[in-house]
Amino acid sequence: MADLSSDLYDQAGRPKPTEVRLKSEEKKLVVSFSDGHKFEYPAELLRVESPSAEVQGHGPSQKQLISGRRHVGIMGMEPVGNYAVRLNFDDLHDTGLFSWSFLYALGFTHESVWDNYVTNLAVAGLSRDP
């Protein structure tokens, strides 16, 4: 009998994606994982939390607060090996590689990440609107 765990989990034991779908009109990315979890990520959240150096910097103290992205959409996506997807946003940002482990973790923390983002915008006197 074949060991199906290698089909369901990566080498670190994290669930693998079983379906990745872009809902362009809804401006969402939907990812289903092998453990049954399914997450919908708004494009704005993915854009402002992009794992790119442009957004994250080279350390926690360098993270950039991105404003004015309320209406951002995702124009396309490209797989990167078996571990990530590159998203092409309509504001021309396309440098972040969204690993499956990043997306999985964000699926569980998206509400607190979102609340923190909105709070930081308000403190900085910035807006989600362009």
N, C-alpha and C positions, 0 to 999 in steps of 0.2 A: 504494500500500500504506500502511495506517495505521501510525503510530508507536506500537507497543505499550508502549514504555518508560514513557509517561505513565500507563499503566494499572498498571504493576508497581512504579514508583518515584515518590516524591514529588519536589517541586522541588529538594530538596537531594540527590537521588540515593539516598535511604534506601528500603528495601523497604516496601511497603504491606502491611497485613494482608489475607489472603485468606479467613480464617475466624476468628471469635471465638466461643468456646463456653464457657459456664459449666457446670461440673460441680458442682452444688450439694451432692450427697451426699458427694462426694469433697473438697469445699471447695477447688476448684481453678478457675483460669481457664486456658483453653488458647487460644493464639493461633498461627496459622500465617501465615507471611509469604511474599511473592511470590518470594523467593529460595530457597524450600524449607526454611527453618528453621522449626521448630515448638517452642514452649516451653510448659511447664506450670508455672504459678505457684501455689504454695500460698497460700490466703487469708491466713494469718498473715503471711507475708512481705510480701504486698501491703499489708496493713493497717499493719504497723510501718514500712514504707518509703514510705508514702503521700506523694505529692508535694504534699500540702496544707501550708499555712502552719502549721497546728496541729502537724504532725509535723516539718516541715523548718525551721520558723521563717522568718526573712528573711535568713538567711546560714548558712554551715556551722557557725559556733560556736553557733547557736541550735537545732540539731537536738535534738529530744526523744527520749529513750529510752522506748519504749512497752513496758510489761510486761503480763503476764496475758492474752495474746491467743491462747494455744495452741488454743482451741476456736472462734475466730472463724470465721464463715462469710460468704459473699456472698449477699445476698438478691436482688440484681438488678443490672442494668447498663443504662446509657443511652448511646447514641452522642452525642458532642459534635462537631458538624461532621464533617469528614473527617479529623480529626487526633487524636482522643482518645476515651476512654470514661470515664464516671463510674461508679464502683462504689459500691453501697450495701451496707455491711457490717451484720451483725446486732447490732453494738454501737452502731449508729446513726451511725457515721462515714460521711459521704458527700460530703466537700468536696474531695477530691483529684481532679484531672483527670489520668488516666493516658494520656499521649500515646503514640502508636505508637512514637516514637523512644525514649521512656523505657522502655517495655516491651521493645523490641528489645534495648536495651543491658542491661537487667536480665536478659534471657534468657541472655546470655553471662557475666554476673558474679554470678548468683544464689548460687552456692556460696560465694564469698568474702564477699559481702554478708551471707549467712546466718551464716557463721562469725564474722564481725565482730560481728553482732548478739548472738549467743549469748555470746561473750566479754564484750561490754560489759555484758550482764545480770549475768553472774557477778561481774565486777569491782564492779558497783554493789550486789551482794547482792540482786538482783531475780530473779524467776522468770517463765517463760513461762506458768505456771499462774495462774488468777485468784485 
